[in-house]
Amino acid sequence: MTFLVDFFAQGAQMLLVLALAPVLIGFTRKVKARLLRRRGAPILQPWYDIIRLLKKETVLAENASWLYRAAPYIIFATTWVATSLVPTFATGLMFNWAADLLALAALLGAGRFFLALAGMDVGTSFGGIGASREMMFGSLAEPATIMIVFAVSLIAGSTQLSEVAAFMSADFTLRVSVLFALIATIIVAIAENGRIPVDNPATHLELTMVHEAMILEYSGRHLAVIELAAALKLLLYVSLIGCVFFPFGLAAHDGGLRAFTVGAGAYVLKLATAGFLLAFFETSTAKMRVFRVPDFLGAGLMLGLLGALLVFVTRSL
């Protein structure tokens, strides 16, 4: 009976993140439009776009290899698995043993690698530019990610997300090291998802694109899968911040249907708050130049390093 409960809870989490990822994008766009005194598209518009793309014919370049065809599905699979491992409404689910910060970093790195290869596969100039920028940002974001993992693991004593969430729930106090790790995680999340000020996902200028430049040649179901993977990646970072730094509302794996429902409601509240804050930040901030991005990510690296050092200092006193 316990196996069935864990199985259905894990399956519900996988379907929940898949359903809510485009909704988070649509909610953020809606809030941005309202802040700019526009009506904006419906919140479910990203889902409408994905369904429309799934019905369209796929057009491929003549020199596209098997990697170009397989990359969208690999990117989607790695991102969906990584997002499903992060506790959303409950901890200790069936795949709890794999919900590790290092595993998430590896899965996201694999997705970035195949996306860059797909951008360079057909030999277009914009795809190459986007791939080079993506790998440059990745080479700067990964050291910051490592320092964040190091700081969080030192604070909680583990890299397992369930144990980190349990520690933060039991000892939820204001710590400078946790604050530094939180700010560093937000910086990395903005850079990894290509949001303002690092990149503008709504731009139509090819020379300023990063993520969109690598997928310009995709169409049909391939583009739909990539767009869904991008939405899942944003949801992953929001879920990760909520799990590690704001773990309230998380139910135990044996909490029952009522606890799961309360946890799901708390999770939706976290997503709505994050979407509103992201929309407010993007409407009040301009996109920075590409050559300023290393300074932005360098700040995240230094904050992660300072967070880890503060843990050592406080324990030695």
C-alpha positions in Angstrom: 0.0 0.0 0.0 2.9 2.4 0.8 4.4 1.6 -2.5 1.2 2.5 -4.4 0.9 5.8 -2.4 4.5 6.8 -3.2 4.0 5.7 -6.8 0.9 7.8 -7.4 2.3 10.8 -5.4 5.5 10.8 -7.6 3.4 10.5 -10.7 1.2 13.3 -9.6 4.2 15.5 -9.0 5.5 14.8 -12.5 2.2 15.7 -14.1 1.8 18.7 -11.8 5.1 20.3 -12.8 4.4 19.5 -16.5 1.0 21.2 -16.3 2.1 24.2 -14.3 5.3 25.1 -16.2 3.6 26.9 -19.2 1.1 28.4 -16.8 3.9 30.1 -14.8 5.2 31.6 -18.1 1.7 32.8 -19.0 1.1 34.2 -15.5 4.4 36.1 -15.6 3.5 37.6 -19.0 0.1 38.5 -17.8 1.4 40.3 -14.8 4.0 42.1 -16.9 1.3 43.3 -19.3 -0.9 44.5 -16.5 2.0 46.4 -14.9 2.5 48.1 -18.3 -1.2 48.9 -18.4 -1.9 46.4 -21.2 -4.5 43.7 -21.2 -2.1 40.9 -22.1 -2.7 37.4 -23.4 -4.5 34.7 -21.4 -2.6 32.9 -18.8 -3.0 29.6 -20.7 -1.6 31.1 -23.9 1.7 29.2 -23.7 -0.3 26.0 -23.6 -2.3 27.1 -26.7 0.9 27.9 -28.5 2.4 24.5 -27.6 -0.7 22.6 -28.8 -0.7 24.7 -32.0 2.9 23.9 -32.7 2.3 20.2 -32.1 -0.3 20.2 -34.9 2.0 21.9 -37.4 4.4 20.2 -39.8 8.0 19.9 -38.9 10.4 21.5 -41.3 14.1 20.4 -41.1 17.2 21.8 -42.8 18.7 19.6 -45.5 22.0 19.2 -43.7 20.4 18.5 -40.3 21.8 15.3 -38.6 20.2 12.9 -36.3 21.4 15.0 -33.3 19.3 17.9 -34.5 16.2 15.7 -34.5 17.0 14.0 -31.2 18.2 17.1 -29.2 14.7 18.5 -28.4 13.6 15.2 -26.8 16.8 14.8 -24.9 16.6 18.4 -23.6 12.9 17.9 -22.6 13.7 14.5 -20.9 16.6 15.8 -18.8 14.7 19.0 -17.8 11.5 17.1 -16.9 13.3 14.5 -14.9 15.3 17.2 -13.0 12.1 19.3 -12.3 10.2 16.2 -11.1 13.0 15.4 -8.6 12.6 18.7 -6.8 10.0 18.3 -3.9 7.0 20.5 -4.7 4.2 19.5 -2.3 5.8 16.6 -0.4 9.2 15.2 0.5 10.5 11.6 0.6 8.7 10.4 -2.6 9.6 7.4 -4.6 12.6 9.0 -6.3 13.8 10.8 -3.2 17.2 9.0 -3.4 17.9 10.8 -6.7 16.7 14.3 -5.6 20.3 15.6 -5.1 21.6 19.0 -5.9 24.6 17.6 -7.8 22.3 15.4 -9.8 20.2 18.4 -10.8 23.3 20.3 -11.9 24.4 17.4 -14.0 21.0 17.0 -15.7 20.8 20.7 -16.5 24.3 20.7 -17.8 23.5 17.8 -20.1 20.5 19.7 -21.5 22.6 22.8 -22.1 25.2 20.7 -23.9 22.8 19.2 -26.3 21.0 22.5 -26.9 24.3 24.1 -27.9 25.2 21.2 -30.2 21.8 21.5 -31.9 22.3 25.2 -32.4 25.6 24.6 -34.2 24.4 21.5 -36.1 22.8 23.2 -39.1 25.6 25.7 -39.5 23.6 28.9 -39.3 25.4 32.0 -38.1 22.8 32.9 -35.5 22.8 29.4 -34.1 26.5 29.5 -33.7 26.4 32.9 -32.0 23.7 31.7 -29.6 25.5 28.5 -28.8 28.8 30.3 -28.0 27.0 32.7 -25.7 25.1 29.9 -24.0 28.3 28.0 -23.3 30.0 31.2 -22.1 27.1 31.9 -19.7 27.2 28.2 -18.6 30.9 28.3 -17.9 30.3 31.3 -15.6 27.1 30.0 -14.0 28.4 26.5 -13.2 31.1 27.7 -10.7 28.5 29.8 -9.0 26.2 26.8 -8.9 29.0 24.7 -7.3 29.6 27.3 -4.6 25.8 27.5 -3.9 25.7 23.7 -3.5 28.7 23.8 -1.3 27.2 26.5 0.9 23.8 24.8 1.2 25.4 21.4 1.9 27.5 22.9 4.7 24.5 24.5 6.3 22.2 21.5 6.1 24.8 18.8 6.2 23.6 17.1 3.0 22.9 17.6 -0.7 19.7 15.6 -0.6 16.8 18.0 -1.2 14.5 16.3 1.3 17.1 16.5 4.1 17.9 20.1 3.2 14.1 21.0 3.3 13.7 19.2 6.6 16.7 21.1 8.1 15.5 24.5 6.9 11.9 23.8 8.2 13.2 22.8 11.6 15.7 25.7 11.9 14.2 28.5 9.9 16.2 31.4 11.2 17.7 34.5 9.5 21.3 33.6 8.6 23.6 35.8 6.5 25.0 32.7 4.8 21.6 31.5 3.7 20.7 35.0 2.5 23.9 35.1 0.3 23.1 31.6 -1.0 19.5 32.7 -1.9 20.7 35.8 -3.8 23.3 33.8 -5.6 20.7 31.2 -6.6 18.4 33.9 -7.9 21.3 35.3 -10.0 22.1 31.9 -11.5 18.4 31.2 -12.1 18.0 34.5 -14.1 21.1 33.7 -16.2 20.2 30.0 -16.8 16.7 30.9 -18.0 17.8 33.8 -20.2 15.6 36.3 -18.4 16.1 40.1 -18.1 18.7 41.5 -17.5 20.8 38.7 -19.0 18.6 38.0 -22.0 15.2 39.1 -23.3 13.0 36.1 -24.3 10.6 38.4 -26.1 13.1 40.1 -28.3 12.9 39.9 -32.1 16.5 41.1 -32.7 18.6 38.2 -33.7 21.9 39.7 -32.8 20.9 40.1 -29.1 19.4 36.6 -28.8 20.9 33.8 -26.7 18.4 31.0 -26.2 16.2 31.9 -29.1 19.1 32.1 -31.5 19.8 28.4 -31.1 16.2 27.4 -31.8 15.4 29.7 -34.8 15.5 26.8 -37.2 13.2 24.5 -35.2 9.5 24.3 -36.0 6.5 22.1 -35.3 6.6 19.5 -32.6 10.4 20.0 -32.1 9.9 23.7 -31.2 6.9 22.8 -29.0 9.0 20.3 -27.0 11.9 22.9 -26.6 9.5 25.6 -25.5 8.0 23.2 -22.9 11.5 22.3 -21.7 12.3 26.0 -21.3 9.2 26.5 -19.2 10.1 23.5 -17.1 13.5 24.9 -16.5 12.1 28.1 -15.1 9.7 26.1 -12.9 12.6 24.0 -11.7 14.5 27.0 -10.3 11.4 28.4 -8.7 10.6 25.0 -7.1 14.3 24.7 -6.0 14.3 28.1 -4.3 10.9 27.3 -2.6 12.1 23.8 -1.5 15.5 24.9 -0.1 14.9 28.4 1.2 11.1 28.5 1.8 10.2 24.9 2.6 6.9 25.7 4.4 3.9 23.7 3.3 5.8 20.6 2.3 4.0 17.4 3.4 5.6 14.1 4.5 5.5 11.2 2.1 3.0 9.5 4.4 1.0 12.6 5.2 -2.1 11.5 3.4 -4.4 13.3 0.9 -5.2 16.3 3.1 -1.5 17.0 3.7 -0.8 16.6 0.0 -3.6 19.0 -0.9 -2.3 21.6 1.5 1.2 21.2 0.1 0.0 21.6 -3.4 -1.8 24.8 -2.4 1.3 26.2 -0.8 3.3 25.3 -3.9 0.9 27.1 -6.2 1.1 30.2 -3.8 4.9 30.1 -4.1 4.7 29.9 -7.9 2.3 32.9 -8.0 4.6 34.9 -5.7 7.6 34.1 -7.8 5.9 34.9 -11.0 4.7 38.3 -9.7 8.2 39.2 -8.4 9.8 38.1 -11.7 7.4 40.2 -13.7 7.9 43.2 -11.5 11.7 42.9 -11.7 11.7 42.5 -15.5 9.5 45.5 -16.0 11.7 47.7 -13.9 15.1 46.5 -15.2 16.7 46.9 -18.6 18.7 44.2 -20.5 22.4 44.5 -19.9 25.1 44.2 -22.6 26.5 40.7 -23.2 29.9 41.7 -22.0 28.4 42.8 -18.7 27.0 39.3 -18.0 30.3 38.0 -16.5 30.2 40.7 -13.9 26.6 39.7 -13.0 27.4 36.0 -12.7 30.7 36.9 -10.9 28.6 38.5 -8.2 26.7 35.3 -7.8 29.9 33.3 -7.5 31.2 35.7 -4.9 28.0 35.5 -2.9 28.1 31.7 -3.0 31.7 31.8 -1.8 31.0 34.2 0.9 28.0 32.1 2.1 30.3 29.1 2.4 33.0 31.0 4.1 30.6 32.4 6.7 29.5 28.9 7.6 33.1 28.0 8.3 33.7 31.2 10.3 30.5 30.8 12.4 31.3 27.2 13.2 34.9 28.0 14.3 33.8 30.7 16.8 
